[in-house]
Amino acid sequence: MADYWNLEAGENLKDEVDEESETTNSKRSRVTRNDSADEDEDSPSDASTDSDATYELVPPFEVLISHVCHHWRMVALNTPSLWTEIDVSPLDSPPFERVQVLLERSKSLPIDIRIDCEPPDDEEEEDSSGSEDSELGQSPRSMTFSDLDNLMSLLVPHISRWGSIEVAVACYKHMFVFLSAVSDPSIAGAPQLEALQLYHHEDAESLTAFAQPDLVQHFKLFGGVAPRLKSVALWGVHVDWCQEWLSCGSNLLDVELAYHTDDVRPSWTQFAAILSGAPKLETLSLCSSGPLGAPNDWNSAGRTGSHGGDYTGVIELHSLTHLVLAFHSPAYASGLLRRLAFPALKNLTLDLDDGDFTDFAVQLAGPVMTTVPVTPKDGEKRRSLLSGLESLKISGLPCADRSVELMYAELDNLKALNLAMTYLSPAFLQLLYHPSSVPSKRDVCRLCLPSLTTLTTADVPGHEIRELVQKRKDAGVPLKAVYMEENDEVTDQDLKWLKENVEEFDFFEASDDEFETLADIEEEHEGSESEWEEVDD
């Protein structure tokens, strides 16, 4: 392989080793190799198969600018902020020279770390049992447990500088190694940590029992001390639910719990403490996770986030604006709404597909829960959870059509609606352009969702979207933006018509993380990130 760098004369050997390590990492993270290239880069077969492999020799920005000239190099090497991102892939291995260089050059600044222990996508389905070189239970090209342990021995001494840490694993033993390392009694805390994201991407064989009992330990991370923590994501990863940075997370803004078997979930008391101890919480995502047991088992011992006295049984989350509920039973989802109150909720995502959610839908449209009983004034209707929403995404909600009407009747303020129609009743779409009766007013009909300006759909043909757009336009409640899934049936005529009749039209590619918190398409139009990736027409 040709050398990428033209290192200046007089630079020491350590720099050459460091730069070579950086170059290798850059190539590994961007290259799709064939087997012959992997085995021997200098072999004669390399030339003959070069057309089958893609080599992108573009290094990271900080490395690139450090090789423009001697002056730029000195400036770059003495600018710690350029070297604070540490990204480790399964192709990295000890002694992790690049990681050591980044730790040194970032000086005392906070560092952002991402550790990916998962094998490449094209090897995830391969059977690793026949590999003599791989450790038990992992792919031959995933990071070994001992390598991860060595990596942690480099990173943990700098834990006081960690600003964010993300770890992705396919084998829980990798996560266990990480959790063990950051739970060492010698660790006094993670004073600058603001984001903790731990992802275990392995299909669970059981929903009730953790698959590896010998790894079930609930660790106390960072000595329980991470006072600046703002974002926590735990996918299939359990911890000590009582530790201080969870139960007293005064700066927590975002909590995401996903894919926890029943035996490792927090108790209701522990769950209530997490929510009550996070007065600034803005986003809560519960995907096949939440408090242990059935709602009838949730005791009322604890306290609310707003009242230090007697516990009423309802936790009011004053700052919460985004809520995600996915993969729960009807009884469990309804139980959550009976015990949690969201007076400031603006964005709701639902992906519920196992059972009949008619009662849950009616509950959404009914009076909202409060910590203190509310008596409406004469003729005044009590507010529902749906009435304050500005954005709603529904990927799954099996329910009676009448309950859909009740839901839509509460959505007068909704601006953005995202419907994945594959698993939804046709009523969710049809009610958007077929007039429905107004509650309490006989013989009065109107189109639902009068404030709706942005519609995102999946599994809806172009001709139906055209009809919907036209009828809402005729009724005086036009759509401004329409987004359709890229694989949906749209003719050239449909495309031309839609682009002429709405201000914004585009296709999107659905995210793999279907239940991910909705950063709605309307916000994307204004410049924010979205869970959808735009693709060209």
Disulfide bonds with the S-S distance in Angstrom:
none
